[in-house]
Amino acid sequence: MRTLEQMAIRVCKNINLPPASAYTSNKIYEYLNSRYRKIYYHQFWPKTCGIYRINIPVNVSDFSMPKFIGTILRIVNETTGDVMFLIDVAAYADKCIALQSSFRTFFEMESDIPTGTKLGTSNVFAQPISASKLSVVSTSTNDNSSGTIPKIFIRGRDANQHIVSEVVSVNGTTPVTTTNTYLYVDAITKSLGNSTVATSSGVISLNAPVNTNQGTTLIADLDIWETSPEYERVKLEESVTTDSYISVAAQRRFVPFLNTADVPIFDMEDALVAGATADSWREQEKMDNAQIWEGLFQEEMKTLLRRNMEGSGNAQICIPMGRA
């Protein structure tokens, strides 16, 4: 498959512009990423879906989904074979409000989550087991004072429930310890310490000690393209009665083109080029040209659908049925 750079060159030829231009590095890359997202989420393509195993401890019903999991298709308890269902967060919040004081927040009312992690979208994957100093580390040695120098803003509460925050300068693969102790964390952001967002060369992780003698637990990680991490914390309708693994059939979360050498998750080059060309002509107000290339994009989408259906069948074949 062709790379982002090679596809951008094709788009430039279609709109009669030189490949080596600011327009290419800005607008055309943007248009290719926009069409990539549109195609990715058009349906549950077989190559974007998979089955993932997650361990659920006994009597636990809430947990954070791994960041790479996007749309969930089905959950099956591997021990019992039962299909499991997630609660509706909005309905659950309404129930909590009806049972508790309406002046208390959903965060405070969620007694089922002693760590203080809210259901729904969250900045964290887990919370510290107890109030402790955290460590920040990157997977790349380039994330240091001589490289990209990303800084991580952390905000949370200490053991006395006081709000604490700080900015930590990443030092490559060497862990950096926070000044404050955190009982829980509610915000993590990658920045330069000012209004300019920093990129990183590697994945940056925020960790907490499990105890004084044993390793660390992941609080959150920030991928190269992320400004802030985003996890989805969900709640099963029923807790598991024994330590169990669940199989989660899901569509992986979309990851945009980050580098000029990146390639799409499956062969969709002609559709991407046609769509980005249409967007480029539209931006130049050449609507006749834009309409022609939009038509070509729609034809390429039909080809993609036909090819994937013939080659892999429907994506539903990858979903474990379980016992209803």
Sequence and secondary structure as in RCSB ss.txt:
>XXXX:A:sequence
MRTLEQMAIRVCKNINLPPASAYTSNKIYEYLNSRYRKIYYHQFWPKTCGIYRINIPVNVSDFSMPKFIGTILRI
VNETTGDVMFLIDVAAYADKCIALQSSFRTFFEMESDIPTGTKLGTSNVFAQPISASKLSVVSTSTNDNSSGTIP
KIFIRGRDANQHIVSEVVSVNGTTPVTTTNTYLYVDAITKSLGNSTVATSSGVISLNAPVNTNQGTTLIADLDIW
ETSPEYERVKLEESVTTDSYISVAAQRRFVPFLNTADVPIFDMEDALVAGATADSWREQEKMDNAQIWEGLFQEE
MKTLLRRNMEGSGNAQICIPMGRA
>XXXX:A:secstr
   HHHHHHHHHHHTT  SSSHHIIIIIHHHHHHHHHHHHTTS  GGGEEEEEEEE TT  EEEE TTEEEEEEE
EETTT BEE B  HHHHHHHHHHHS TTS HHHH TT TT   SEEES S   SSSEEEEEEES TTSSTTTT  
EEEEEEE TTS EEEEEEE BTTB EEEEEEESEEEEEEEESSSSS    SS EEEEEESSSSS EEEEEEE TT
 SS  EEEEEBSS  SSSEEEEEEEEE      STT   SSS HHHHHHHHHHHHHHHTT HHHHHHHHHHHHHH
HHHHHHHHHHHH  GGGGS   B 
